[in-house]
């Protein structure tokens, strides 16, 4: 089992920054890959960024590349998402997720077994 708890969401003006945190606990074998997804009202949950927990390698969706940075602190078991140059279209509930090794895809929500409760990010224009 893995427990994930997000924090750090809020209301920010366009062009501003926020840092989200995801505190993780539980089996590290279920945290081979950790990711951030987001879901806007009436839309599907979409991939934002992923990180290999042990290696630290990362990948991003094109929509956030160059603006968002995913990172982790393995000593604290916390994953972060630094979001800069925020836009109104970044408004969504942001979720962290984890998955074990061996999934066919890590950019779709179906690849993940464990999810946090979500944190709201609202960007005003």
N, C-alpha and C positions, 0 to 999 in steps of 0.2 A: 504493500500500500504506500501511496505517496499523498501527503497533504500539502496543498498549495494555497497561500494567502497573499493576495495582491494588496497594494496600498500605493498612495501617491497621486491618485487622480484628482481632478478638480476643474475649475473654470479658469481659463486663461485667454488673453487676447491674441488675435492672429499675430504671428511673428514671435510669440513668446515661447517659453520652454517649460517642460515638466519632466520629472524623473519618476518612473514607476518602479516599484520593487515587488518581487515575488519571493516570499520566504518559503523554503521547501523543507520538508522532513519526510522520513521514510526511506525505503530501500533505494540505494544509489543505482542499483541495476535497472530500476524503472525510470531513471533520469539520464539515460544515455544521451537523449536529445531533449532540450527544453526550448520552448517557443513562446512567442507572443502572437496572439490573434486579436482581431477586433471585429465587432459587430455593430453596425449602425441600425437604427430602427427600420424594420421591414426588409432588411437585407440579410444575406447569409454571412456566417462567420468566415473571415478571410485571414490568410496567413500574412504576418508582418515581418517576422524575423525569427531565426533559429540559431541555437548555439549548441555545439557539442560540449557536454558538461566537463569532460576531462581534458579534451584537447584545446577547447576554447575557440575552435574555428566557427565562423559565422556565415550567415547568408541572409539576404534581405529581399523583400518585395520591391519591385521597381518604384512603386509609389512613395516609398519612404527612404530609398537609398540616398545617402548623402545628408539626410536630415536626422535620422534616428540611428542610435547605436545600442546594440545589445551587448551585455557583458555579464560576468558572474564572479562572485567571490566564493570560492570553494570552501574556504575556512568558515565562513558565516552561513553557507548554504543559502545564499540569496542571489537571485538573478535580477538584472536591472534593464530598463529601457529608457535611455536618455532621448528625449524628443525635443528637437530644436526646430526653429522656423515653422511653428505649427500653423496649420491652415484650417479654416472652418470645416473642410471636408475630412479632417482627421477626427472630428467629433464621433464618438462611439463608446461602447463599453469595451474595455480592453481586458483580455483574459490571458493568463499564463497557463501553460500545459506542459506535460512531460510524457515521454514515451520510451520504451525499452529499445534495445538493438533489434534490427531485423525487419523493420517495417518497409513496405515497398515504397512508401512516400512519407515525407515529413513536411510537406507543404500543404497538406489537406487536413482538415479537422479530424477525419476518420482515422488518421494515423496515431492519435493520441488517446491514452487511457485515462489520464488524470487531468483535471481542470480546477482552477481556482474559481472563486465566486464572482470575479469580475470587478473592475473599478471604472467609474464613469469619467471620461475626459470630454470636456466641452470647450470648444474653441469659438470665441465670438469674433465677429468681423468688425 
